[in-house]
Amino acid sequence: MSDEVRINPIDGAEMVWIPAGAFCMGSSEVDITAVMQQHPDWDARWFAQERPQRQVEVPGFWMYRHPVTVAQFRAYCEATGAPMPAEPAWGWVDDHPIVNMSWEDARHYAEWAGAALPTEAQWEKAARGDDGRWWPWGKRWDPDRCVNAGNATSTRPVGSCPEGASPYGVLDMAGNVWEWCIASPLGEYALQPARNPQRRPVTPSGRVLRGGSWLSAFGAYHRCAYRCFECDQQRGYASYHRPHCGFRCVVPEK
């Protein structure tokens, strides 16, 4: 777990330092076979967008320990005049993650906070560390370690499942809300550079959701390598927003 912590002075978010280095991004055929042996009822097609696995190196960066909360997003709205999104069925709760976020909503907040949305490589490194684990906590699906459809009917306060922390102490990387990231090009996953892969999202396929949510019924969706492009047939369009969509930010400079 990282012992380097910083507070973003703009929105008060706690940030954890993710050190530079290489990690295994995506899933290998061996990994997929092993997961399917544990869970034969899962669909092998869920793994289609995360192959081949490869070693990727990223520079160090700061990652928000939690998803952006309702209280933080409300402060942003008050400071900028931006509107709050549609209220979810359970109402606004200050320490819950903000939801009904489009990719553009998330990007505008990140810019205001002096931060950015994570690239897929940054997000996955922060979620799984450098030992190739499948979920932030290891290689066995444990629904009690995250907020998911088996134990929740809405979001919960951020950090509700400390036992589900990533190797760096980042929380809610599995469950609670899907998180917007800057995507690697769909269909070109294997062609990205091995060092600091990123994409400037000028097309709808430049957006992707990661981590699963309170509404996700299958642990396969909560895996560190899972890439969600199937957004209500909009394939990650920036206008897509639902009560399971949120985000967190990164700050690349130390």
PERAMO-V142555 format. One line per field, one symbol per residue. psi: psi as a letter, one per 20 degrees, with the letter a starting at -180 (. if undefined). burial: I if it has 16 or more other ideal C-beta (glycine too) atoms within 10 Angstrom, else O. A space follows every 50 residues. Layout:
psi->???
burial->???
This chain:
psi->ppjoqqpoigjjppqppoqqrqropaprhgggggghhhmiirphiijhjk qqqqpppqrqrppphrqprggghghgghhijqqqrpprhjrpphjqqqak prhhggggggghjkarqqrhggghghhibjjkqhrhibkppoiijrorii jqjarrqqjimhijqrhjjpqkipafqqpproqqppikgiiqqiplprpo nirhijqqqqirahiphpihhiqhipooimnljilkqhipprjjpbrrrq ohq.
burial->OIOOOOOIOOIOIOIIIIOOOOIIIIIIOOIIOOIIOOOOOIOOOIIOII IOIIOIIIOOIIIIIIIIIIIIIOIIOOOOOOOOIOOIOOOOOOOIIIII IIIOIIIOIIOIIOIIIIIIIIIIIIIIIOOIIIIIIOOOIOIOIIIIIO OIOIIIOIIIIOOIIIIIIIIIIIIIIIIIIIIIOIOOIOOIOOOIIIIO IOOIIIIIIIIIIIIIOIIIIIIIIIIIIOIOOOOIIIOIIIIIIIIIII IOOO
